[in-house]
Amino acid sequence: MAEMVTYLPISSPFIRFAGRYVDEAFGVAAGYNFFVFEAALVPFEITACNVIINYWSAEVPVGAIIAIVILLYGLINVFAVKWYGESEFWLALGKVILAIGLIFFTFITMLGGNPTGDRFGFRYWKNPGAFAEYYETGALGRFMGVLQCFILASFTIAGPDYVSMAAGEAENPREVMPRAYNAVFYRLTAFFVLGSLCVGINVPYNDQELIDAFDKGLPGASASPYVVAMNRLRISVLPDVVNALVLTAAFSAGNSYVYCASRSLFGLALEGKAPKILTRCTRNGVPIYCVGVVLLIALLSFLQVSNDAAVVLSWFVNLVTASQLINFSVMSYTYLHFKKACDVQGLSRDSLPHKAFWQPFCAYYALTGTMIFTFVGGYNVFLPGKWSVPTFFFSYTMIGVFPILYFGWKFLNKTKILRPEEVDLVKDVEEIEEYTRNYVAVPPRNAFVKYFDKVFS
């Protein structure tokens, strides 16, 4: 994505590139898949908010919490959208501080800096062990446990798609976007790897509170596994602080997804790929009907009223994971078409603002891996005694919907897959190059802003 986006930084790039470099119908299917991906995360975060609130009290009705959160999302996205960017920046900074704080918490407590004085170190890697068995026992069970971890990890790995969405509005994108992609890759990798390491250090996989949270939907561990570790170490107050911060992060994430999903649908409507009525906006430029559609999808969070929270969360995880893996498959396949067009049309990749390494092998590897895990993601529903219609539906719906959208649009509009020599590699490029030549950087307002930009750029 970095190579394509830095060459042509436009809004909603990987969706538009899919239509521009592969097939218009492919871009339509990718656009709707991305919309479903974003929209499905809204009820997921609402359900997560309810789980966290239940940590303090289960007296508040589930339906009331869900209704209040949906109402707040509607009010914020319709009436307070002008503060969206500023608020999300500071909330995102809070998430980073929370993640770093929990890493330091792990390091301090594992060395004995806790009320019990227990210097537990890597004890839980030996007892009960580093590899949990899943469904089966022995080596097969441990393999299935690792496979399940990979499936869940594919839910959390996001970043390049979000960075790409900002390309059309970024200042000096050909200079800024390569740094942004590198920062996302290294920082997310660091946080994910260190976060997973910390959870494995803090909590044994056979902890009863952890098991009850995932199997029975009981409060506590579902909010944060770090809370389990704090309870085990008899640490007070800090669990409430962590859960409060996690609640803020979950609410903020849901609000972001309402914004992103509504704008994705709005973009499809502007291009004539969604009903025209969805282009209608308020005086402040808010696509009111698109926001309404997203909030209607958010009503799926009411599934939690009649089901365990853990079960509902797993449903949305399955749906989002499948959509996200399809997104990455689309990116990889689109890049292969882009590279082939560059080779055929004589556009040297050495002349691009950013050149990806080990291509096209990395793209083939990504395409193969994401496609395999798209189908493997819901495999446990086929295990004896594990069949569940909702789980199957949430795991495999988008696998069926994507080709229906693709072939349906292709049939109705008579589109075709573009040959390498037919791909348009020059449209809008001159405007970007002129902007880059004439760009003058704005100096920071003060020393604090200069230092802050240097740290986070």
C-alpha positions, -999 to 999 in steps of 0.1 A, spaced: 0 0 0 28 24 8 42 22 -27 9 28 -44 -4 55 -20 28 76 -20 28 75 -58 -8 87 -59 -21 99 -25 -59 102 -30 -88 97 -5 -100 61 1 -70 49 -20 -71 11 -17 -108 10 -26 -103 33 -56 -71 16 -67 -90 -17 -68 -113 -2 -93 -86 17 -112 -60 -10 -114 -80 -42 -115 -117 -38 -123 -144 -13 -114 -166 -41 -100 -136 -52 -78 -135 -17 -64 -172 -17 -56 -170 -50 -38 -139 -38 -19 -157 -6 -9 -188 -24 5 -166 -49 23 -146 -21 39 -179 -4 49 -191 -36 66 -158 -40 83 -160 -5 98 -197 -7 106 -195 -41 123 -169 -27 147 -194 -2 161 -216 -29 178 -184 -47 188 -172 -16 207 -207 -10 222 -207 -46 235 -172 -41 248 -183 -9 266 -211 -29 283 -187 -56 294 -164 -30 310 -193 -12 328 -205 -45 342 -171 -48 360 -184 -22 384 -221 -31 385 -244 -55 368 -275 -37 380 -277 -14 350 -298 -31 323 -278 -42 292 -303 -26 269 -301 8 286 -263 9 283 -265 0 246 -292 26 239 -273 53 257 -240 46 238 -258 46 204 -276 78 213 -243 94 223 -226 83 190 -255 98 171 -253 131 189 -215 134 186 -214 125 149 -243 148 139 -238 178 162 -202 177 175 -183 164 145 -162 195 142 -144 184 174 -139 149 161 -103 152 149 -90 171 180 -107 148 205 -96 116 187 -60 128 187 -59 132 225 -78 100 231 -54 81 209 -25 96 228 -42 83 260 -43 48 245 -6 50 238 1 61 274 -21 33 287 -3 6 266 32 19 277 20 20 313 8 -16 312 41 -27 298 60 -10 327 35 -25 351 43 -60 339 81 -53 341 78 -40 377 55 -66 391 72 -96 375 104 -85 394 86 -85 427 73 -49 428 38 -59 440 19 -61 473 26 -98 477 63 -94 470 61 -124 446 89 -123 421 71 -145 396 90 -137 364 82 -162 336 67 -187 360 35 -192 340 55 -202 309 65 -233 328 34 -238 350 9 -244 333 30 -237 303 34 -214 273 11 -234 249 -25 -239 258 -44 -269 244 -75 -261 224 -103 -287 218 -78 -316 214 -50 -327 237 -13 -332 231 6 -318 202 -26 -315 180 -43 -295 208 -13 -272 212 -12 -267 174 -49 -258 174 -43 -234 202 -15 -216 183 -38 -216 152 -66 -199 172 -41 -173 184 -32 -165 148 -69 -162 139 -75 -138 168 -43 -119 160 -56 -113 125 -85 -94 141 -62 -70 158 -38 -62 130 -50 -31 114 -32 1 105 -22 3 68 -58 7 57 -64 35 82 -32 53 73 -42 50 36 -76 66 42 -59 99 53 -36 101 22 -59 125 3 -60 150 32 -24 148 45 1 177 40 29 169 17 18 132 14 48 120 -6 70 130 22 48 123 52 31 90 41 62 68 39 71 78 75 36 72 86 36 37 71 69 29 87 57 43 121 25 22 120 44 -10 111 71 -7 138 50 8 165 20 -16 161 44 -45 159 61 -34 190 29 -28 210 13 -61 198 43 -82 205 51 -66 238 14 -66 248 10 -103 240 43 -110 259 30 -91 289 -3 -109 291 15 -143 289 38 -132 318 10 -118 340 -18 -144 337 -17 -182 333 -41 -195 307 -59 -217 332 -68 -188 355 -104 -194 366 -115 -157 364 -101 -156 328 -119 -188 319 -152 -176 334 -149 -143 314 -145 -160 281 -167 -191 286 -195 -176 307 -193 -138 299 -186 -129 335 -173 -94 341 -137 -85 349 -112 -102 326 -132 -94 295 -125 -57 302 -88 -63 305 -67 -94 313 -44 -71 332 -72 -67 358 -69 -105 364 -32 -100 371 -39 -71 395 -65 -91 413 -41 -120 417 -15 -96 431 -41 -80 454 -35 -46 439 -64 -22 446 -76 10 428 -54 4 397 -79 -21 382 -105 6 383 -82 31 367 -72 6 339 -108 -3 332 -119 34 331 -92 40 305 -101 9 286 -138 21 286 -127 55 273 -107 38 246 -136 15 236 -161 43 234 -136 64 214 -130 36 190 -167 30 184 -172 67 177 -143 66 152 -159 37 134 -192 55 132 -174 84 115 -152 62 92 -180 39 82 -204 67 74 -178 85 53 -170 52 34 -207 48 25 -209 85 16 -179 81 -8 -197 51 -25 -228 72 -28 -209 101 -44 -195 78 -70 -229 64 -78 -222 31 -62 -248 35 -34 -283 51 -34 -282 88 -42 -302 97 -11 -272 88 10 -254 119 -5 -277 143 15 -258 162 41 -267 187 69 -256 223 68 -224 213 86 -216 188 59 -225 157 79 -239 128 57 -269 124 79 -284 94 62 -251 75 61 -247 81 98 -282 68 103 -274 36 83 -243 29 105 -263 35 137 -290 10 124 -262 -16 120 -251 -7 156 -285 -20 168 -270 -55 163 -254 -48 197 -288 -56 212 -280 -92 205 -263 -91 239 -296 -87 256 -305 -124 250 -269 -138 247 -237 -138 268 -215 -108 261 -185 -131 254 -206 -149 227 -217 -117 210 -182 -103 211 -169 -135 194 -196 -131 167 -185 -96 158 -148 -106 160 -155 -133 134 -173 -109 111 -147 -82 114 -118 -106 110 -132 -120 78 -138 -85 63 -104 -73 74 -86 -103 58 -105 -97 26 -94 -61 27 -58 -72 29 -63 -97 1 -77 -69 -20 -47 -47 -13 -23 -75 -22 -41 -84 -54 -44 -48 -64 -7 -42 -59 2 -72 -81 -19 -55 -109 -2 -22 -102 33 -37 -104 25 -56 -136 12 -23 -151 43 -5 -141 65 -32 -157 45 -33 -190 42 5 -193 79 12 -184 73 30 -152 104 22 -131 96 15 -95 130 31 -86 114 65 -96 86 61 -71 86 81 -39 86 48 -19 97 14 -32 86 -17 -13 111 -44 -8 110 -80 -18 82 -75 -43 62 -92 -57 71 -120 -34 57 -102 -3 25 -95 -21 20 -131 -31 28 -142 4 3 -117 19 -24 -127 -6 -19 -164 0 -18 -160 38 -48 -137 41 -69 -158 17 -62 -190 37 -70 -174 70 -102 -159 56 -115 -194 52 -98 -209 82 -111 -182 106 -143 -200 115 -130 -236 112 -139 -244 148 -176 -243 140 -171 -275 120 -155 -294 149 -177 -321 165 -201 -305 190 -191 -269 180 -217 -262 153 -235 -229 157 -256 -211 131 -248 -176 143 -211 -184 145 -211 -198 109 -231 -168 97 -208 -142 112 -176 -161 101 -185 -167 65 -211 -141 54 -186 -117 38 -169 -146 19 -202 -151 2 -212 -114 -1 -180 -102 -17 -182 -123 -49 -220 -116 -51 -212 -78 -51 -184 -83 -76 -202 -104 -102 -235 -85 -96 -219 -51 -104 -199 -67 -132 -230 -81 -148 -251 -50 -145 -224 -25 -157 -205 -48 -181 -171 -40 -165 -139 -59 -174 -106 -68 -158 -81 -43 -170 -50 -55 -189 -17 -41 -177 -14 -18 -207 -50 -5 -201 -43 6 -165 -42 44 -161 -10 52 -142 -9 89 -150 -43 104 -141 -40 129 -112 -2 123 -109 8 157 -124 -14 175 -98 3 157 -70 38 164 -84 30 201 -88 17 203 -53 49 185 -40 71 210 -59 53 240 -46 48 228 -10 62 251 17 64 236 52 46 255 80 70 260 109 59 248 143 41 273 165 64 269 194 91 247 209 66 223 225 48 216 192 82 212 175 93 186 201 59 169 200 60 166 162 95 152 163 85 125 188 54 113 171 63 119 134 
